Amino acid sequence: MLPAVSLVLYQRDDCHLCDQALLELARAGISDFESVFIDDLPELVVRYGERVPVLAGLPGGRELDWPFDAAALRAALG
């Protein structure tokens, strides 16, 4: 079982890469995360813009930009 952390997946509407990120999260067995859609939040559009999907809340305050897979997710979570 992966450690409990407060993960946030930043994504955009109609984003096929975001859909793929969700699939990789499922493959890694990660179901406890918040999805935040940045399109209507200007400060997040400035911060994440074209980087989405981005998984934030990793140990040490790190973020994981796309592309990532299930193995990379598990490694990032320690």
C-alpha positions as CSV (number, residue, x, y, z in Angstrom):
1,M,0.0,0.0,0.0
2,L,1.3,3.4,-0.9
3,P,1.7,6.1,1.8
4,A,-1.1,8.5,2.5
5,V,-0.3,12.0,1.1
6,S,-2.4,14.8,-0.2
7,L,-2.1,14.5,-3.9
8,V,-3.5,16.9,-6.4
9,L,-3.8,16.2,-10.1
10,Y,-3.9,19.5,-12.0
11,Q,-5.5,19.1,-15.4
12,R,-7.6,20.8,-18.1
13,D,-10.9,20.1,-19.7
14,D,-10.8,17.9,-22.8
15,C,-7.1,16.9,-22.2
16,H,-6.2,13.5,-23.6
17,L,-2.9,13.5,-21.7
18,C,-4.9,14.1,-18.5
19,D,-7.0,11.1,-19.3
20,Q,-3.8,9.1,-19.8
21,A,-2.5,10.4,-16.4
22,L,-5.7,9.2,-14.7
23,L,-5.1,5.8,-16.2
24,E,-1.5,5.7,-14.9
25,L,-2.7,6.7,-11.5
26,A,-5.2,3.8,-11.5
27,R,-2.5,1.4,-12.7
28,A,-0.3,2.5,-9.8
29,G,-3.1,1.9,-7.4
30,I,-3.5,5.6,-6.5
31,S,-7.1,6.5,-5.9
32,D,-6.9,9.1,-3.2
33,F,-6.2,12.3,-4.9
34,E,-8.0,15.6,-5.8
35,S,-8.6,16.6,-9.4
36,V,-8.3,20.3,-10.0
37,F,-9.2,21.7,-13.4
38,I,-7.2,24.8,-14.0
39,D,-9.1,26.4,-16.9
40,D,-11.2,28.8,-14.8
41,L,-8.4,29.6,-12.3
42,P,-6.1,32.2,-13.9
43,E,-3.4,31.8,-11.2
44,L,-3.2,28.1,-11.9
45,V,-3.2,28.6,-15.7
46,V,-0.2,30.9,-15.3
47,R,1.6,28.3,-13.0
48,Y,0.7,25.1,-14.9
49,G,-0.4,26.2,-18.4
50,E,0.9,23.7,-20.9
51,R,2.5,21.5,-18.2
52,V,-0.7,19.7,-17.3
53,P,-1.2,17.1,-16.3
54,V,0.9,17.7,-13.1
55,L,0.7,15.6,-10.0
56,A,1.5,17.8,-6.9
57,G,1.7,17.0,-3.2
58,L,4.5,14.5,-3.5
59,P,7.0,14.0,-0.6
60,G,9.2,17.0,-0.2
61,G,6.7,19.3,-2.0
62,R,7.8,17.9,-5.3
63,E,5.6,17.9,-8.5
64,L,5.6,15.3,-11.2
65,D,5.0,16.7,-14.8
66,W,3.7,14.6,-17.6
67,P,4.8,12.2,-19.0
68,F,4.8,9.7,-16.1
69,D,3.8,6.0,-15.8
70,A,2.7,3.8,-12.9
71,A,6.3,2.9,-12.0
72,A,7.4,6.5,-11.9
73,L,4.4,7.3,-9.7
74,R,5.3,4.6,-7.2
75,A,8.9,5.7,-7.2
76,A,8.0,9.3,-6.6
77,L,5.8,8.3,-3.6
78,G,8.7,6.3,-2.1
